Amino acid sequence: MTKEELKHLVLKQIDLNKEAIISIGNDIFNHPELGFKEFRTSKLVSDRLKAMGLYCEEGLAITGVKARAKGKQSKANVMIMGELDAVVCPLHPNADTNTGAAHSCGHHSQIASMLGAAMGLVPFMEYLDGDVTFVAVPAEEYVEMEYRERLKSEGKIEFFGGKQVFIRLGLLDDVDMGMMIHSHAGVEDRKFLLSCDSSGFIGKIIKFTGKEAHAGAEPFEGINALNAAALSLMAINAQRETFKDSDRIRVHPIITKGGDLVNIVPADVRMEPYVRGRTIDAVVSASEKVNRAIHGSTMAIGAQVEITEIPGYLPLIQNEKMTELFGENVKNLLGPDSILTGYELMGATDAGDVSSIMPFMHISTGGYSGIAHSKTFTICDEEMAYVMPARAMATTVIDLLWNGAGEALKIKENYKPKFNKESYIAFWNSFQKMK
């Protein structure tokens, strides 16, 4: 059998399961669950993988699922990943009325496409010289911080992103490289967006402490923590000209508590900012400037401040060779005009963390209308959103694992990781302390 003949058989198998793939996607869309709570979706995934004859590891990082399909030889192991969780968007027409969860980011499509690729590949693994691991991972959306803090205090997680927990627990140690897809809101055409990047970020929880006093009668007896916060915002803004345009630094704070009563000098004020940027070095540098601005402003007011840093996500590093192979398959499936490039995204994903330890590809897809994370987000082309990514990923896996898994082994050999597992954990642990 030739490689092209195998691709034909795999694509035919995916097409035979087209309606099942779409049904899975729509089912998950109508039953959204928030991060580390995706029990229904997790069971759906494991049931489908087991039905294909695969052994499933379940309950990984609370709700994650992992299954490995063995090839003729196990010279390399390629991962296809999908995310289980929804985002909070209570105004979405398909939102859960109790939790406000809604799939207004398209993660349901990832799971459907991952399972669709499995439906195509699993019957033909004997023709490949490597293995394929199918992973459903929880909690990509960085939400419900109090809940995740509680999970952390209970020893159930260490970091707040599902892929981060997977890395820390060694659940990706046996994987050589990985891929996944993601929706791109507002691209309604049958297009794939290649080589898109994303930012990294560090989160902060800031507590300003002043001194209460009567705001009308004796404000001079108090220390205004809100003034310390306000001055901090101005000081952070004064740093903006020191940020290089190429680093794409974004600092976006909110004040979550501005005091207790209007007639009392604010003594307890809370602020939460993210510091985002194109590279982790730029993020760390900007983060230090933000801390300096906060400490200096607080000192000027005579207040006290505690800055608790929270590990965010790392910037995404797209593997060029994997992307090239994927692009060629897209052209064969949809034609030469089906590829868009050059999109710079300021959002963040813990797929960036995975890309820092292994070759990784994170492809954006069309077939969606509306605005991401909003009530308008929806699928306008089910085949493009659910089925076409399965076709493109499956055929790319064949390229990687054909003929002694030569392409996969070359990619693995040429990849220079930003971190190994140990240095990755140490890096993020360094931010889990008060500044």
ChimeraX attribute file (.defattr): number of C-alpha atoms within 10 A of each C-alpha:
attribute: neighborCount
match mode: 1-to-1
recipient: residues
	/A:1	6
	/A:2	10
	/A:3	14
	/A:4	12
	/A:5	10
	/A:6	18
	/A:7	22
	/A:8	13
	/A:9	15
	/A:10	24
	/A:11	23
	/A:12	14
	/A:13	21
	/A:14	26
	/A:15	19
	/A:16	13
	/A:17	16
	/A:18	19
	/A:19	15
	/A:20	17
	/A:21	27
	/A:22	19
	/A:23	15
	/A:24	22
	/A:25	24
	/A:26	17
	/A:27	15
	/A:28	23
	/A:29	23
	/A:30	15
	/A:31	18
	/A:32	28
	/A:33	27
	/A:34	24
	/A:35	28
	/A:36	23
	/A:37	17
	/A:38	22
	/A:39	19
	/A:40	14
	/A:41	26
	/A:42	23
	/A:43	16
	/A:44	14
	/A:45	26
	/A:46	23
	/A:47	13
	/A:48	15
	/A:49	23
	/A:50	12
	/A:51	11
	/A:52	15
	/A:53	12
	/A:54	18
	/A:55	14
	/A:56	17
	/A:57	13
	/A:58	17
	/A:59	13
	/A:60	17
	/A:61	23
	/A:62	21
	/A:63	23
	/A:64	27
	/A:65	23
	/A:66	23
	/A:67	20
	/A:68	20
	/A:69	24
	/A:70	18
	/A:71	20
	/A:72	14
	/A:73	16
	/A:74	16
	/A:75	17
	/A:76	25
	/A:77	25
	/A:78	24
	/A:79	25
	/A:80	27
	/A:81	24
	/A:82	26
	/A:83	30
	/A:84	36
	/A:85	33
	/A:86	31
	/A:87	27
	/A:88	24
	/A:89	20
	/A:90	17
	/A:91	15
	/A:92	20
	/A:93	15
	/A:94	19
	/A:95	24
	/A:96	20
	/A:97	12
	/A:98	7
	/A:99	13
	/A:100	18
	/A:101	23
	/A:102	33
	/A:103	31
	/A:104	29
	/A:105	24
	/A:106	29
	/A:107	26
	/A:108	30
	/A:109	33
	/A:110	25
	/A:111	33
	/A:112	27
	/A:113	33
	/A:114	30
	/A:115	31
	/A:116	28
	/A:117	28
	/A:118	25
	/A:119	27
	/A:120	24
	/A:121	29
	/A:122	21
	/A:123	15
	/A:124	17
	/A:125	19
	/A:126	15
	/A:127	19
	/A:128	27
	/A:129	22
	/A:130	28
	/A:131	26
	/A:132	28
	/A:133	21
	/A:134	26
	/A:135	28
	/A:136	27
	/A:137	29
	/A:138	31
	/A:139	29
	/A:140	26
	/A:141	22
	/A:142	17
	/A:143	16
	/A:144	13
	/A:145	10
	/A:146	9
	/A:147	13
	/A:148	21
	/A:149	16
	/A:150	12
	/A:151	17
	/A:152	14
	/A:153	11
	/A:154	10
	/A:155	9
	/A:156	14
	/A:157	22
	/A:158	23
	/A:159	23
	/A:160	27
	/A:161	27
	/A:162	30
	/A:163	28
	/A:164	28
	/A:165	22
	/A:166	20
	/A:167	19
	/A:168	19
	/A:169	15
	/A:170	11
	/A:171	15
	/A:172	21
	/A:173	13
	/A:174	12
	/A:175	17
	/A:176	21
	/A:177	27
	/A:178	26
	/A:179	26
	/A:180	23
	/A:181	28
	/A:182	22
	/A:183	26
	/A:184	23
	/A:185	23
	/A:186	17
	/A:187	19
	/A:188	18
	/A:189	15
	/A:190	19
	/A:191	21
	/A:192	30
	/A:193	22
	/A:194	22
	/A:195	23
	/A:196	18
	/A:197	22
	/A:198	27
	/A:199	27
	/A:200	29
	/A:201	30
	/A:202	23
	/A:203	20
	/A:204	25
	/A:205	17
	/A:206	23
	/A:207	20
	/A:208	26
	/A:209	23
	/A:210	24
	/A:211	18
	/A:212	21
	/A:213	19
	/A:214	15
	/A:215	17
	/A:216	11
	/A:217	10
	/A:218	12
	/A:219	16
	/A:220	12
	/A:221	13
	/A:222	19
	/A:223	21
	/A:224	28
	/A:225	29
	/A:226	26
	/A:227	21
	/A:228	26
	/A:229	26
	/A:230	16
	/A:231	19
	/A:232	21
	/A:233	21
	/A:234	13
	/A:235	19
	/A:236	21
	/A:237	14
	/A:238	12
	/A:239	13
	/A:240	16
	/A:241	8
	/A:242	10
	/A:243	17
	/A:244	10
	/A:245	11
	/A:246	10
	/A:247	17
	/A:248	16
	/A:249	24
	/A:250	19
	/A:251	20
	/A:252	13
	/A:253	16
	/A:254	11
	/A:255	15
	/A:256	12
	/A:257	15
	/A:258	19
	/A:259	18
	/A:260	13
	/A:261	9
	/A:262	11
	/A:263	14
	/A:264	19
	/A:265	26
	/A:266	26
	/A:267	22
	/A:268	20
	/A:269	23
	/A:270	20
	/A:271	19
	/A:272	18
	/A:273	18
	/A:274	21
	/A:275	24
	/A:276	31
	/A:277	31
	/A:278	25
	/A:279	20
	/A:280	19
	/A:281	12
	/A:282	20
	/A:283	27
	/A:284	18
	/A:285	13
	/A:286	25
	/A:287	23
	/A:288	13
	/A:289	18
	/A:290	23
	/A:291	18
	/A:292	16
	/A:293	21
	/A:294	26
	/A:295	21
	/A:296	16
	/A:297	24
	/A:298	25
	/A:299	13
	/A:300	12
	/A:301	17
	/A:302	17
	/A:303	22
	/A:304	19
	/A:305	23
	/A:306	16
	/A:307	18
	/A:308	16
	/A:309	23
	/A:310	21
	/A:311	20
	/A:312	25
	/A:313	29
	/A:314	27
	/A:315	28
	/A:316	27
	/A:317	26
	/A:318	23
	/A:319	20
	/A:320	15
	/A:321	16
	/A:322	23
	/A:323	19
	/A:324	14
	/A:325	18
	/A:326	24
	/A:327	23
	/A:328	16
	/A:329	20
	/A:330	24
	/A:331	15
	/A:332	11
	/A:333	15
	/A:334	15
	/A:335	13
	/A:336	11
	/A:337	11
	/A:338	17
	/A:339	17
	/A:340	16
	/A:341	10
	/A:342	10
	/A:343	13
	/A:344	13
	/A:345	11
	/A:346	18
	/A:347	13
	/A:348	23
	/A:349	24
	/A:350	24
	/A:351	28
	/A:352	24
	/A:353	24
	/A:354	27
	/A:355	24
	/A:356	22
	/A:357	23
	/A:358	24
	/A:359	26
	/A:360	29
	/A:361	28
	/A:362	27
	/A:363	23
	/A:364	21
	/A:365	27
	/A:366	26
	/A:367	24
	/A:368	25
	/A:369	19
	/A:370	18
	/A:371	16
	/A:372	19
	/A:373	18
	/A:374	18
	/A:375	18
	/A:376	15
	/A:377	21
	/A:378	24
	/A:379	24
	/A:380	17
	/A:381	16
	/A:382	20
	/A:383	17
	/A:384	22
	/A:385	29
	/A:386	32
	/A:387	27
	/A:388	28
	/A:389	29
	/A:390	34
	/A:391	26
	/A:392	25
	/A:393	26
	/A:394	28
	/A:395	27
	/A:396	23
	/A:397	29
	/A:398	25
	/A:399	22
	/A:400	25
	/A:401	27
	/A:402	19
	/A:403	15
	/A:404	17
	/A:405	22
	/A:406	17
	/A:407	20
	/A:408	25
	/A:409	18
	/A:410	12
	/A:411	19
	/A:412	16
	/A:413	9
	/A:414	9
	/A:415	14
	/A:416	12
	/A:417	13
	/A:418	13
	/A:419	17
	/A:420	13
	/A:421	17
	/A:422	10
	/A:423	12
	/A:424	17
	/A:425	17
	/A:426	12
	/A:427	13
	/A:428	19
	/A:429	14
	/A:430	12
	/A:431	18
	/A:432	15
	/A:433	10
	/A:434	13
	/A:435	15
